[in-house]
């Protein structure tokens, strides 16, 4: 049994905490208001941007931590909120772990597709240039650099377009007739189901616990195409499908080959599987 800290038990973090708990690990879930965390997840109350409250919360963990996951999210969409949530909070956590002389097998950070500015439909992978077009991607890169310089075994997982339970905007837009079908050249976007975002983190954490060396960066997403039939996936590349035209600003295809090479198998490999659940949920209301 490993001891795992999920710092930021929100949409993805809570699902991850449950997966780690169900795998038999001791899980600590940290958030500002931890009341209501799932049974079996030990709640820790702290503001990641407040170094003192974070240190006090971690003091409640008596034994060494084996895995740490930073899955916090900004509470507003401005630059100050992004800096506070992703850069300052992660820097505080790294400092608090060093103060404890922690030696985790892995420290994981949920980063974002926003670090890429490619918009020509080209393939993107872990070696592609990162030239973010706004502060969101810039802050994510800054946070990744904080983690990379921490001295811990560090892994950033870049996620984008997270959908799943409770996030049914696409389904509702189609049902209401607001969605439109894009015509013309193919346009690509990237989505990942919440359970695959959490599942990929749980999978990588289990590899770290087992002593397996990991790369410092993985892409966790599937690519999807607007207004075109679904072509067959090429070897080492994700399958594609339709997506919401109202979120078509991005245009790139992101390969998850490195993540799949570790042995991870997506629960929802395309939008067709993932949105079946969302459609059923909205129909039963």
TORKE-452842 format. One record per residue: chain; residue in three letters; residue number from 1; x, y, z of N, C-alpha, C in turn. Coordinates in steps of 0.05 Angstrom, whole numbers. Atoms other than C-alpha are relative to their C-alpha. Example, Ala and Ser with C-alpha at 12.3 -4.5 7.8 and 13.67 -1.06 7.14 Angstrom:
2
   cadena   residuo   num       nx       ny       nz      cax      cay      caz       cx       cy       cz
        A       ALA     1       18      -24        0      246      -90      156       18       24        0
        A       SER     2      -16      -24       -1      273      -21      143      -15       22       14
***
This chain:
285
   cadena   residuo   num       nx       ny       nz      cax      cay      caz       cx       cy       cz
        A       UNK     1       17      -24        0        0        0        0       17       25        0
        A       UNK     2      -15      -25        2       28       67      -21      -16       23       13
        A       UNK     3       13      -24      -12       13      135       11        0       21      -22
        A       UNK     4        3      -18       22      -14      183      -41      -13       26        8
        A       UNK     5       13      -27       -5      -29      258      -36      -10       10      -27
        A       UNK     6       12      -13       23      -77      288      -86       -5       29        8
        A       UNK     7        2      -29       -7      -68      364      -80      -17       13      -21
        A       UNK     8       19      -11       19     -129      394     -112      -21      -21       -7
        A       UNK     9       20       20        5     -188      346     -105      -25       13      -12
        A       UNK    10       22      -11       15     -233      376     -157      -11      -20      -19
        A       UNK    11       14       17       20     -264      347     -220       17      -25       -6
        A       UNK    12      -18       22        6     -204      304     -239       12      -12       25
        A       UNK    13      -14        9      -24     -170      300     -172      -16      -19       17
        A       UNK    14       17       18      -16     -229      269     -136       -3      -27      -13
        A       UNK    15        2       26       15     -238      216     -190       26      -16        4
        A       UNK    16      -25       13       -4     -164      201     -184        3      -11       28
        A       UNK    17       -1        9      -27     -168      196     -108      -16      -26        4
        A       UNK    18       16       24       -2     -223      144     -114       14      -23      -13
        A       UNK    19      -14       22       13     -183      103     -164       23      -10       16
        A       UNK    20      -23        8      -17     -122      104     -119       -9      -15       25
        A       UNK    21       12       14      -23     -165       85      -59       -8      -28       -7
        A       UNK    22       10       26        8     -197       28      -97       22      -19       -7
        A       UNK    23      -23       17        5     -128        3     -116       14       -9       25
        A       UNK    24      -11        9      -26     -113       -6      -42       20       19       13
        A       UNK    25      -19      -19      -11      -72       56      -29      -12       18       21
        A       UNK    26        9      -21      -19      -77      106       29        1       26      -14
        A       UNK    27        2      -24       16     -101      170       -2       -7       24       17
        A       UNK    28        6      -25      -13     -100      241       25       -9       20      -21
        A       UNK    29       11      -19       19     -144      291      -10        1       28       11
        A       UNK    30       -4      -28      -11     -125      365       -2      -15       20      -18
        A       UNK    31       14      -22       13     -170      423      -19       -7       20       21
        A       UNK    32        7      -21      -20     -193      488       14      -23       -9       18
        A       UNK    33       23       10      -15     -259      457       35       -5      -29       -6
        A       UNK    34        0       28        7     -250      382       37      -25      -16        9
        A       UNK    35       24       14       -9     -317      365       69      -14      -12      -24
        A       UNK    36       14       13       22     -354      315       25       18      -17      -18
        A       UNK    37      -17       18       16     -293      279       -3      -10      -29        3
        A       UNK    38       10       28       -2     -308      205      -18       11      -14       24
        A       UNK    39       -8       17      -23     -305      155       39       26      -14       -7
        A       UNK    40      -25       13        4     -236      127       48       22       18       -9
        A       UNK    41      -20      -21        8     -200      191       25        3       18       24
        A       UNK    42       -5      -17      -24     -169      227       85        0       29       -8
        A       UNK    43        1      -28        8     -188      301       80       21       17       13
        A       UNK    44      -19      -20      -10     -136      356       88       -9       27      -10
        A       UNK    45        9      -27        7     -158      429       89       24       19       -3
        A       UNK    46      -22      -19        4     -109      479       59       -5       15      -26
        A       UNK    47       -1      -16       24     -102      534        8       28       -3      -11
        A       UNK    48      -27        6       11      -45      514      -38       16       26       -4
        A       UNK    49      -14      -26        3      -29      588      -49        9       12       26
        A       UNK    50       -7       -9      -27      -20      597       26       20      -20       12
        A       UNK    51      -21       19       -8       46      565       46       -4       -9       29
        A       UNK    52        4        7      -28       29      566      120      -22      -21        4
        A       UNK    53       21       19       -3      -37      530      114        7      -26      -13
        A       UNK    54       -9       25       13       -6      480       66       19      -16       18
        A       UNK    55      -18       14      -18       50      464      115      -14      -12       23
        A       UNK    56       15       11      -22        1      455      171      -16      -25       -8
        A       UNK    57       15       23        9      -41      407      130       18      -24       -4
        A       UNK    58      -18       22        5       18      365      109       12      -11       26
        A       UNK    59      -10        9      -26       41      361      181      -18      -23       11
        A       UNK    60       18       21       -9      -19      315      192        7      -27      -12
        A       UNK    61       -9       25       12       13      263      147       25       -9       13
        A       UNK    62      -23        8      -16       60      226      193       20      -16      -16
        A       UNK    63      -18       18       15       89      174      145        8       13      -26
        A       UNK    64      -10      -12       25      129      190       82      -21       -5      -23
        A       UNK    65       17        2       24       91      201       17       14      -14      -22
        A       UNK    66      -11       14       22      102      155      -41       -6       13      -27
        A       UNK    67        8      -13       25       64      194      -95      -14       26        7
        A       UNK    68       14      -25       -3       42      266     -100      -10        9      -27
        A       UNK    69       12      -10       25       -6      292     -153      -11       28        5
        A       UNK    70       10      -27       -1      -18      366     -164      -21        3      -21
        A       UNK    71       22       -1       19      -87      371     -196      -18       23        5
        A       UNK    72       15      -24       -6     -109      440     -175      -11       13      -25
        A       UNK    73       11      -15       22     -151      485     -219       -4       29        8
        A       UNK    74        4      -29       -6     -157      561     -224      -29        5        6
        A       UNK    75       28       -6       -6     -220      589     -193      -11       24      -16
        A       UNK    76        8      -20       19     -222      646     -244       16       -2      -25
        A       UNK    77      -13        3       26     -201      655     -316       20       21       -6
        A       UNK    78      -20      -21        6     -152      713     -308       28      -10        7
        A       UNK    79      -28        8       -4      -77      712     -305        8       -3       29
        A       UNK    80       -7        2      -29      -73      725     -230       -9      -26       12
        A       UNK    81       10       25      -10     -116      665     -216       17      -24      -10
        A       UNK    82      -16       22       11      -75      621     -262       28       -1       14
        A       UNK    83      -26       -1      -14      -10      644     -230       -2      -11       28
        A       UNK    84        3        8      -28      -37      632     -160       -5      -31        1
        A       UNK    85        7       28       -1      -66      563     -176       22      -19      -10
        A       UNK    86      -19       19       13      -12      533     -220       29        5        7
        A       UNK    87      -28       -6       -5       53      569     -206        6        3       30
        A       UNK    88       -5       -5      -28       50      595     -135       -7      -25       17
        A       UNK    89        8       24      -15       12      534     -109       19      -23       -3
        A       UNK    90      -18       22        5       58      484     -141       27        6       13
        A       UNK    91      -25       -8      -13      119      523     -117       -1       -4       30
        A       UNK    92        4        4      -29       91      522      -46        1      -30        7
        A       UNK    93        0       28       -5       79      447      -50       28      -12       -1
        A       UNK    94      -28       10        2      149      433      -74       17        8       24
        A       UNK    95      -14       -9      -23      177      475      -18       -8      -16       25
        A       UNK    96        9       15      -24      134      439       34       10      -29       -1
        A       UNK    97      -11       28        2      156      371        8       30        0        8
        A       UNK    98      -29       -2       -7      229      392       13        3        4       30
        A       UNK    99       -2       -5      -29      217      417       84       -5      -26       16
        A       UNK   100        5       26      -13      193      347      101       21      -21       -7
        A       UNK   101      -21       19       11      254      315       67      -14      -23      -14
        A       UNK   102       15       20       14      204      278       24       16      -12      -23
        A       UNK   103      -13       14       22      228      227      -26      -20      -17      -15
        A       UNK   104       21       15       14      167      208      -67       11      -13      -25
        A       UNK   105       -7       14       25      172      160     -125       -7       16      -24
        A       UNK   106        8      -17       22      137      211     -168      -17       23        9
        A       UNK   107       17      -23       -5      107      280     -167      -11        8      -28
        A       UNK   108       14       -4       25       55      292     -221      -15       26       -1
        A       UNK   109       13      -25        4       26      356     -249      -19       -1      -24
        A       UNK   110       19        0       22      -37      363     -291        2       26      -15
        A       UNK   111       -5      -24       17      -16      412     -345      -22        1      -21
        A       UNK   112       21       -6       19      -54      434     -407       10        1      -29
        A       UNK   113       -5       -3       29      -57      433     -483        5       28       -8
        A       UNK   114       -3      -29        6      -55      509     -479       29        7       -5
        A       UNK   115      -28       -7        4       21      506     -482        6       -1      -30
        A       UNK   116       -5        1       28       15      492     -557      -16       21      -15
        A       UNK   117       13      -20       16       -2      546     -608       -6      -10      -28
        A       UNK   118        4       10       27       -4      502     -670      -29        1       -8
        A       UNK   119       28       -2        9      -66      516     -711       -3       -7      -29
        A       UNK   120        1        8       29      -52      485     -779       -8      -29       -4
        A       UNK   121        9       27        2      -79      416     -764       23      -20        2
        A       UNK   122      -23       18        0       -9      387     -755        0      -18       25
        A       UNK   123       -3       18      -23        9      330     -708       18       13       21
        A       UNK   124      -16      -11      -23       36      350     -639        6      -23       19
        A       UNK   125       -7       20      -21       74      307     -590       18       13       20
        A       UNK   126      -16      -11      -23      120      315     -530       24       16       -9
        A       UNK   127      -24      -14       10      177      341     -574       -7       26      -15
        A       UNK   128        8      -23       16      136      395     -609        5       26       14
        A       UNK   129       -5      -26      -12      151      469     -598      -24        9       17
        A       UNK   130       22      -12      -16      111      503     -543        3       30       -1
        A       UNK   131        1      -29        3       94      575     -560      -28        9        6
        A       UNK   132       28       -6       -7       30      590     -522       -8       28       -9
        A       UNK   133       10      -25       11      -13      645     -550      -11       19       21
        A       UNK   134       10      -18      -21      -37      672     -483       11       -8       27
        A       UNK   135      -11        4      -27      -24      673     -408       -5      -28       10
        A       UNK   136        7       27      -11      -58      605     -396       23      -19       -6
        A       UNK   137      -22       18        7       -6      566     -434       26        8       12
        A       UNK   138      -24       -9      -12       49      610     -408        3       -8       29
        A       UNK   139       -1        8      -28       31      597     -336        4      -30        4
        A       UNK   140       -4       29       -1       27      522     -349       29       -7       -5
        A       UNK   141      -28        5        5       97      523     -378       17        8       24
        A       UNK   142      -14      -10      -24      121      563     -318       -2      -20       23
        A       UNK   143        4       21      -21       91      511     -271       15      -25       -6
        A       UNK   144      -15       24        8      121      454     -310       30        4        6
        A       UNK   145      -28       -6       -6      189      488     -302        5       -2       30
        A       UNK   146       -3        2      -29      178      494     -227        3      -29        8
        A       UNK   147       -2       28       -7      166      420     -223       25      -14      -10
        A       UNK   148      -24       12       12      223      401     -269       25        7       16
        A       UNK   149      -23       -9      -15      271      441     -225       -1       -9       29
        A       UNK   150        4        7      -28      245      410     -160       19      -20       11
        A       UNK   151      -18       21       -9      294      353     -157      -15      -26        5
        A       UNK   152       16       24       -3      237      303     -150       -4      -14      -27
        A       UNK   153        8       13       25      220      250     -202      -26       13      -10
        A       UNK   154       22      -18        7      173      297     -240      -12       -9      -27
        A       UNK   155       14        7       25      120      282     -293      -23       20       -3
        A       UNK   156       22      -17        7       74      332     -327      -18      -14      -20
        A       UNK   157       19       12       18       11      306     -361      -17       22      -12
        A       UNK   158       14      -22       13      -17      355     -412      -27      -10       -9
        A       UNK   159       27        7        6      -92      350     -416      -14       23      -14
        A       UNK   160       15      -21       13     -143      387     -457      -28       -9       -6
        A       UNK   161       27        6        7     -217      391     -468      -13      -22       17
        A       UNK   162       10       21      -17     -237      350     -407      -31        1        1
        A       UNK   163       30        2       -1     -309      326     -411       -6      -25       17
        A       UNK   164        8       23      -15     -349      274     -373      -25        7       17
        A       UNK   165       24       -4      -17     -402      271     -317       -3       29        8
        A       UNK   166        5      -27       -7     -434      338     -307        8       21      -20
        A       UNK   167       -9      -19       20     -402      370     -367      -12       -8      -27
        A       UNK   168       16        8       23     -454      363     -421       -7       22      -19
        A       UNK   169        6      -23       17     -450      429     -458       -3       -8      -29
        A       UNK   170        2        9       28     -438      394     -525      -26      -14       -5
        A       UNK   171       25       15        4     -496      347     -516      -24       19        0
        A       UNK   172       22      -18       -2     -542      403     -495       -2       19      -25
        A       UNK   173        1      -17       23     -521      447     -554      -11      -14      -24
        A       UNK   174       11       16       22     -537      391     -603      -30       -3        4
        A       UNK   175       28        5       -6     -603      376     -569      -17       25       -4
        A       UNK   176       15      -25        2     -624      449     -569        1       12      -28
        A       UNK   177       -2      -11       28     -604      460     -642       20       22       -2
        A       UNK   178      -20      -22        2     -549      511     -625       25       -9      -14
        A       UNK   179      -25        9       12     -492      467     -651       -2        2      -30
        A       UNK   180       -1       -1       29     -470      476     -722       21      -19      -10
        A       UNK   181      -19       18       12     -432      430     -769       19       16      -17
        A       UNK   182      -21      -14       15     -367      457     -796        3      -13      -27
        A       UNK   183       -6       10       27     -355      450     -871       27       11       -8
        A       UNK   184      -26       -8       10     -292      459     -911       22      -18       10
        A       UNK   185      -22       17       -8     -223      434     -892       -3      -11       28
        A       UNK   186        2       12      -26     -216      387     -833       11       19       22
        A       UNK   187       -8      -17      -22     -210      423     -766        2      -19       25
        A       UNK   188       -5       19      -22     -181      385     -706        0       13       27
        A       UNK   189        0       -9      -28     -192      393     -632        8      -24       17
        A       UNK   190       -9       21      -18     -173      351     -571      -16       -1       25
        A       UNK   191       16        4      -24     -214      322     -515        9      -25       15
        A       UNK   192       -5       24      -15     -206      272     -460      -21       -3       22
        A       UNK   193       20        4      -20     -257      241     -414       12        3       28
        A       UNK   194      -10       -3      -27     -250      257     -340       11      -25       11
        A       UNK   195      -10       25      -11     -242      184     -323       26      -10      -13
        A       UNK   196      -26        6       13     -185      177     -373       22       19       10
        A       UNK   197      -20      -18      -12     -150      239     -346        9      -11       27
        A       UNK   198       -7       12      -26     -154      208     -276       13      -27       -3
        A       UNK   199      -11       26        4     -140      139     -302       29        0       -9
        A       UNK   200      -28       -2        9      -77      160     -338       18        7       24
        A       UNK   201      -16       -7      -23      -52      193     -274        4      -24       19
        A       UNK   202       -2       24      -17      -68      131     -233       18      -21      -11
        A       UNK   203      -18       20       14      -33       87     -284       29        8        3
        A       UNK   204      -28       -9       -2       30      130     -284       10       -1       29
        A       UNK   205       -7        2      -29       29      133     -208        7      -28        8
        A       UNK   206       -6       28       -6       26       58     -204       27       -9      -11
        A       UNK   207      -26        7       12       86       52     -250       22       12       17
        A       UNK   208      -21      -12      -17      125      101     -207        3      -15       26
        A       UNK   209       -1       16      -25      106       62     -144       15      -26       -4
        A       UNK   210      -14       25        6      132       -1     -177       29        3       -6
        A       UNK   211      -28       -5        6      198       32     -191        7        4      -29
        A       UNK   212       -6       -3       28      191       41     -265        7       29       -6
        A       UNK   213       -8      -27        8      226      101     -295      -20       11      -20
        A       UNK   214       19      -13       18      179      150     -329       13       24      -15
        A       UNK   215       -8      -24       14      188      205     -380      -10       24       16
        A       UNK   216        8      -24      -15      180      276     -355      -25       12      -11
        A       UNK   217       23      -12       12      122      291     -401      -15      -20      -16
        A       UNK   218       18       17       16       62      256     -430      -24       17       -9
        A       UNK   219       24      -13       10        3      278     -472      -23      -19        6
        A       UNK   220       23       16       -7      -64      254     -446      -25       10      -14
        A       UNK   221       24       -8       14     -117      265     -498       -5      -17      -25
        A       UNK   222        6       12       26     -152      240     -560       -5       23      -19
        A       UNK   223        5      -21       20     -157      281     -624      -26       -4      -14
        A       UNK   224       25        3       14     -222      295     -659       -2       20      -23
        A       UNK   225        1      -15       25     -242      324     -726      -28       11       -4
        A       UNK   226       26      -13        4     -298      372     -743      -11       -5      -28
        A       UNK   227       14        0       25     -348      358     -798       11      -19      -21
        A       UNK   228      -11       20       18     -312      298     -829       -6      -28       10
        A       UNK   229        3       27      -10     -322      223     -827       24       -9       16
        A       UNK   230      -22        9      -18     -280      186     -776       18      -18      -15
        A       UNK   231      -19       17       14     -218      158     -810       12      -20       20
        A       UNK   232      -13       20      -17     -180       98     -784       25       12       12
        A       UNK   233      -24      -10      -13     -125      113     -734       24      -13      -11
        A       UNK   234      -26       11        8      -54      105     -757       15      -11       24
        A       UNK   235      -15       12      -22       -6       64     -716       14       22       16
        A       UNK   236      -13      -20      -18       17      105     -656      -14       27        1
        A       UNK   237       14      -25        0      -35      159     -667      -29       -4        9
        A       UNK   238       27        4      -11     -103      171     -636      -21        1      -22
        A       UNK   239       22       -1       18     -169      160     -671      -12       28        1
        A       UNK   240       13      -26        2     -210      221     -692      -30       -2       -3
        A       UNK   241       29        0        3     -283      240     -692      -10       28        0
        A       UNK   242       12      -27        1     -331      299     -690        2       14       27
        A       UNK   243        0      -15      -25     -329      355     -639      -18       25       -4
        A       UNK   244       18      -23        0     -368      418     -622       12       23      -15
        A       UNK   245      -10      -21       17     -360      472     -674        4       26       15
        A       UNK   246       -2      -25      -15     -368      526     -622       27        3       15
        A       UNK   247      -26       -1      -14     -299      508     -593       22       -7      -20
        A       UNK   248      -17        8       22     -261      504     -658       24       19       -4
        A       UNK   249      -22      -19        3     -207      557     -645       26      -15       -4
        A       UNK   250      -25       16        2     -153      504     -637       -2      -18      -24
        A       UNK   251       -1       17       24     -131      463     -697       26      -15        0
        A       UNK   252      -24       16        0      -79      410     -682       -8      -29        7
        A       UNK   253        5       29       -6      -75      334     -675       22       -9       19
        A       UNK   254      -19        6      -21      -42      310     -611        3      -31        4
        A       UNK   255       -5       29       -2      -10      241     -608        4       -8       29
        A       UNK   256       -4       11      -27      -17      201     -544       16      -25        0
        A       UNK   257      -15       25        3       30      147     -568       18       -6       24
        A       UNK   258      -19        5      -23       80      157     -511      -15      -11       24
        A       UNK   259       16        9      -23       26      149     -458       -9      -29       -5
        A       UNK   260       10       27        5       -3       87     -492       23      -20        0
        A       UNK   261      -23       19        0       67       57     -498        7       -9       29
        A       UNK   262       -5        9      -28       69       54     -421      -19      -22        8
        A       UNK   263       19       21       -6       11        5     -424      -28       11        6
        A       UNK   264       26      -11       -7      -47       53     -411      -19       -5      -23
        A       UNK   265       21        4       19     -112       35     -447      -23       18        7
        A       UNK   266       21      -19       -5     -164       89     -454      -27      -13        5
        A       UNK   267       27        9       -5     -232       76     -423      -19        9      -22
        A       UNK   268       17      -12       21     -263      122     -475       19        9      -23
        A       UNK   269      -20       -6       20     -216      119     -536       -9       21      -21
        A       UNK   270       10      -21       18     -261      165     -578      -24       13       13
        A       UNK   271       23      -14      -11     -317      214     -566      -25      -17       -1
        A       UNK   272       24       16        3     -368      161     -588       -6      -15       26
        A       UNK   273        4       14      -25     -357      120     -525       -5       19       23
        A       UNK   274        2      -19      -23     -349      180     -479      -27       14        2
        A       UNK   275       25      -16       -1     -411      218     -499      -25      -17        2
        A       UNK   276       23       17       -4     -456      157     -496      -10        3       29
        A       UNK   277        6       -4      -29     -454      165     -420      -14       27        5
        A       UNK   278       12      -26       -4     -469      239     -424      -28        2      -12
        A       UNK   279       26        0       12     -527      229     -471      -20      -14       17
        A       UNK   280       18       16      -17     -557      176     -426       -7       17       25
        A       UNK   281        4      -16      -24     -549      223     -366      -20       22       -4
        A       UNK   282       18      -22        5     -585      281     -398      -27      -10       -8
        A       UNK   283       26       11        8     -640      236     -426      -17       -8       24
        A       UNK   284       14       11      -24     -656      208     -357      -10       22       18
        A       UNK   285        8      -21      -18     -668      276     -326      -30        5        0
***
